[in-house]
């Protein structure tokens, strides 16, 4: 990939996405990875869907 394309991709990602990181106990990553694969999703998509589902559930209770 050309350097100009890499810079353009990085600029677009910075403008459109945020990075979130967290720490979890050992073994959690593999559990999430397996659950995501079972649903045909990437880990990122699975975590995003889980967070969205949880926040919607909390919103309905309020």
Secondary structure, DSSP 8 states (H G I E B T S, - for coil): --HHHHHHHHHHHHHH---------TTHHHHHHHHHHHTT--HHHHHHHHHHHHHHHHHHH-
